[in-house]
Amino acid sequence: MKLTINKDVLVNALTKVEKAAGKSQIPALQGIYFEATEEKLRFIGANDEQVITVDVPVDENVTVNKAGRSVFTKGITDIAKKLADETVSIETDDSNLQYHIKSKLSNFSFSGYDPKEFPKFDEPAEEEILELSFDELRDYVGKLSFASSTEDTRPILQGIHVSSKEGQLKLVSTNSHILSQKVVAKETKGEIAITPKAKSLSDSLRVFDANDTIKVYATSTHLILKSNDVMVRNRLLDGNFPQTERLVVTQFKAIMEVDKKQLITALEQVQIVGHGSKTMPNAAALSISGENIKIENNFTESGKAEIEIPLVELQKNDEMVDIKFSFNVKYMIDLVKATDGNIRIAFVDSMRPVSILGAEANGEYKLILPIRTR
C-alpha cells in the first residue's frame, strides 16, 4: 500500500476510530484497521462492545498509488497530530507488517498487526428501522443516559431500553433509584425492543458531525448508527429490561412548580455542604415552608444547609397532605438538569416515588425514589 493524504483528514479519521481501539484481548483489535482502495480509505477501531468505521473518499485530499491494508498501532494518531507538513505519506511493507509515515522532515517506521487477523464487520443487510437527525439522537441520549446504572451487578440496567409500538418510540433508563423516560411520535419499521449500553451511545455522539442524518439499524446483537461516512456498531445488552410501566405515577396529591435555575443552585449548595457517609451520601429533605420550598441536609461534619426558594405554583389535590421527603442530592441534580423548563415536583407521600415533570417537556417523565434518613 502506498498513498498520500491531507494531515487534517487523516487526524480526523484516526481520532474518531481510536475511541474504540485498544480495549480488547484480541491482539489485532489493539490497533486501527486501515484499508486503501481506488474509491476510498476505510479506518476501523473496534472492541468487544463497539465498532467505529470511518470512510474517506479518494478526492483532492487523497492520492492512492497502491491499494492495500494494514493494522496500525494506536500511536499513529499522536504522531500524525504533531507532523508539521500538510501532506502525509503512508507506505506499508507486506513482508514484515511494517508501515512507514513520512512528511518532508519526518520519517517514522512502526510494526503493525496482521490485517488478516482483524475481524470482518459487514454492512447492515436490512433496511434501517428509523432515521434521526444528530440533534434528535443527542437529545435522546442526553435525556436518558444519566439515569442508567454504572454498576456491574445488573448489567441490563447499564442500557437505554428502546421500544416502539403503534407509531411511538419509547426510551427508558433506570439505575433502580431514578428513572428517565421519553416517548415521541416516531414511525419505525416494525416493532422493536432492544437495550444498547448507555455509555456506548454517549461515545457514539462524539464521532458524528452536527449536521449528520443518522440511519438506525438493529440486528439480534447490535444497534447500528450510520451516516454517509461513519458507522458505529453498539453491542446490545443481554437480558430482559425490567417492566417500568408500573413505576410511572399518574395521580398526585400535590404538585410544586419552581424555577429550574434556582432549584439547581439550591441543590448544588446543599451538595457542597452536605457530603454524608458512604451509607447515606448527599442526603437532603424537601418540604413546604409558607410560599417556598425548603431544602435542607442532615447535619454532617461539613455543616448544615437550609435553603428556601419561592414556589411558582402549588397545586394540592389533598389539602391534608404533608409534603416532605428525603432524597439523594446528586440524583436529583441529574434529573433536574435533564428536564426542560420550570420543574414540577409531583408528590404522593414520603415513601412513594416522586415524579419530576418538566413544564416544557412533552413526552418526558422522570422519577426519584425517596430514601430513609435518621
N, C-alpha and C positions, 0 to 999 in steps of 0.2 A: 504494500500500500504506500502511496505517495501523494501528498496533496499540500496545498496552501490554503489558509483560512484567515479571515479577519480576526484579530485578537479578541475584540469585544464580543463577536458572535460566538467564538469558542468558549470564552469565560462564562457567558450567559447560559449556554447549554450545559457545561460542566457543573456550574453552581446549582442548577436545578436538579440534575440527576444524582449528584453526590449525596443529597439529603437521604437517599435510601441505601446508598452503598456502604459496605464495610460493617454491616450488622448481621452477619450470618456466619455459621460454622463452615459453610461451603467455601473453599479457597477462592474459586473464581468470582464469587459474589463479594469478595473483599474489594474488588476493583470496579472499574467502569467499562462496560462494553462499548466498543466503537466500531462502526462499520461504514465504509465509504463505497458508494456506487456512482454511476454516472448521473443519477437523478437527485440523490440526497445523501446526507450524512445522518446516521442514527446513533444516538447516545442512550445507554440504558444503565440505570442504577437499580439494584434490587436487593431485597432482604426477605425474610420469611413472611413478613406481613404486607409489604408494599413493593410495587414495581413502578418506576418512573421512566417513561420513554420520551425523548425529545427528538424530533426530526428537523433537520436544517436543509432547506433546498439548495441545490447547486445553482448559484447565481453569481452576481458580480463580486460577492464576498468569499466565494469558494471556487477553487480550481482543483479538480481531481485528475491527477496524471496517471494513477494506477489504483484500481479498486482493491479492496481488501478489508480485513477486520483484525481487531486486536482487543485485549482487555488491559486497560491502563491501570496503574496503581493510583490511589486517590490523590497522591501528592501532585499529580499533574495540574490540578486546579490552582494550587498555590503558586506553582511555577509560572503558569500562564498569566496569572494576575500581575506578576512582577516583571514580565517582559516589557522592554521599553518600546519595541517596534510595533507597528500596527498590523503587520502580517507575520504569521507563524507558519513554519513548515513542519509537517509531521511525516515521518517515514518509518516503516516497520521492517524488521528482518525476520522473515518467517522461519528461518533455520534455527534461531535461538530465542524466539519470543521477545526480542528486544525491540524497543521503539525509541525514536530519536526526535527531540523537539529542538528546532533551530529558529533563531532570529538573526538579525545582522551581526550582533556582537555576542550572542549567547548560543551555547550548544550543550544539550543535555541528553544523556542516554540512560534508559531505565530497563529493568527486566520486568516484563508483564506476565500475565497469565495466559494459559492456552484458551483461545476463544471456543474451541470445540467442547470445553467443559462448562461453558456458560449455558444455563438452561434456555430453552426456547419459550417465548411468550407470544402466543398467537393473537391476532387481531380479533375483536368481538365478532362472533359469527351471526348473532341475532340482531334484529333491528333494535334501536335504542328504545328504552321504556319511557323516557321523557327527556325534555330539553330545558336547560336552565341558563339564565344569564349568570355571569360571575357574581354580580351583586346579590342575586337570589341565593346562590349557594353560600356566599359569605354570611348573609343574614341568617339562613337556617343553621349553619354550623355555630355562629356566634350566639344564637339564642338557645342552643341545645347542649353544646359540648361541655360547658362548665358544670353541668349537673350530673355528668357521668362519673362513675367511680374511677379512682386511680389505684384501687386495691386489687390484689390477685385472688382474693378469697371467693369472689363470684365474678368470674371473667365476663359473663354476658352483660353485666352492668357497666362495663367499660365502653359499651357501644351506644349508638343512637339507633333506636328501632325505627325503621321506615316501613310504612304500610300504606296501601291505597285501596280504596273501595268506593264505587259509585261516584267517581269524579272528585274525590277528596284525597289529598295527600296528607298523611299524619306522621309526625315525627315526635318521638318521646325519648327522654333520657332521665335516669334516676340513679342516685347512689344509695337509695333506701332512706335517706334523711331529707332530701329535697327532690323535687320533680319539676321538669320543664317540658311543656307540650306545645306544639304548634300544629294547627290544622289549616290547610289552604286549599282553595279550589284549584285543582290541577289534574288534568286528564293524564292517565298513564296507559301504556299498552298492557292490558291485563292487570290482575290484582297481584300485588307483591307483599312480601313480609320478610324483610331482611334486617340484619343488625351489623353494620360495619363499625369498626372501632372509632371512637370519637377522636382520639389523638391522630389517627391516620387521616381522617377527613380534615382536621385542622392543618396538618402538614401539607395536604394536597393544595390548599389555598395558596401556598407560597410559590407554587410552580406555574400557576395560571396567570395570565395578564388580565387587567381590569376590564378590558373590552371584549374578552373571550365569550363566545357562546359555547356552552358545555353540554355535550350529549352524554346521557347516563345509561349505562348498560348493566344488567345483572345476570350473573351465572349462578350455578349452585354453590360456588365457593368464593366469588369475588364481586365487588361493586366496582365498575369501571367508569372513570370520568375521562372524556376525550374532547379536546378542541382540535383545531386544524393541525397543530404541530406538537401537542403534548398529550400523552395518555398516562393516566395513573390507575393502577390496579390495586385496590384495597381488599385484603382478605376479610371475609365475613367471619364473625364470631359464631362458634358452635353453641347450641343450646336454645332453650325456649325463653324468650324475654317475658318477664312477669306481666300478668294482666293488671294494668294500671288503671283501667276504667273505674274500678271500684274505689280508687283513692280520690277521684275528682269529686269535689263538693260543689253542689249547685244551690243549696239553700243555706242562708246565713242568718245569724241573729243580729249581726252588726257589720257595717262596712265603714271603714275610716279612710278618707282620702287626704293625702298630704303631698306637699311639693317634693318631687324626686330629689332635687339637688340638696334641699335642706335635710332630707332623710339620710342621704348618703353621708353628708358632713357629720351629722349626729352619730351615725353608726361607726364611722371611722374614728371619731373622737373617743367613743366608748371602747372601741377595739384597742386603741393605744393604751388606755388606762387599765383596761380590764383583762389583761392576759391572765388566764387561770391555770389550773393544774392540768395534768395530762388527762385526768378523768373528767374534767369539766372545762374544756378550753373555750375562752371567749364567750362566756355565758352572759346574757343580759335579759332583762324583763321589760315588756312594754305594757303600759296601762294608760287610762284616760285621766287627765288632770285638768278639770274645767273645760276650757276651749282648746286645749292642747293634748298631744300625746306625750307621754313621758317615757324616756328610755333610760334605764339605769343598770349598772353592772353590780354583781355581788362584790362586796369589799375584797380586794386582793392585796398582795404585798405592794403592788404598784399604786394602789389608791382606789378611790371611789369616784365614779362619774354619774351625774344625774342631769339629763338634758331634756328640755321641752321644746317642741316645735308646734306651730299652730296647725290646727285642723282646717283644711279647706272645706270639708263637709263631713258630717257624721250622720249615718242612717242607722236607726235602730228598729229592727223588726220585733224585738222583745225588750220592753222598757226595763225589765228586771235583770237583764244580762249584766254580769260583772266582767268587764273586759280586762283581762290580764293574762299574759302567757310569757313563758321564758323560751329562749331560742339561742342557737349558735350564731354569733355575730358575723363570722366570716361567711357562712352560708347565706345569711340574709343579705349581706352586701352584694354577693354574687347574683342573687335573684333580682335585687332592685336595679343593679347596673344593666342587666339584660332585659329590662322592661321599659317600654316606651311610654312617655307622657307621665302625668301625675300617678302616684302609686295609690292603689286602692287595696287596703288590707281587710280581707273578709274573714270574720271570726264566728266560730260556733261556740266552743267552750275551751277551757285551758288545756285539755288533753286531746283535742281533735285537730286534724291538720288545718293549718292557717293558709288561706289562699292569697296569692299576690296577683292582683289583676291590674294591667296597665290601662289607663284611661284612653290611650290611643292605640292599643294593640288588639286588633281584630284576630280572632282565632288563636290567641295565645293564653296559656294558663300555667301558673306556677304555684307550687305549694311547699311549705316547710313544716316538718313535724316539730311540735313543741318538745322541750326537754325538761326533765325534773331538776329542780335546784333545791338546795337546803333551805 
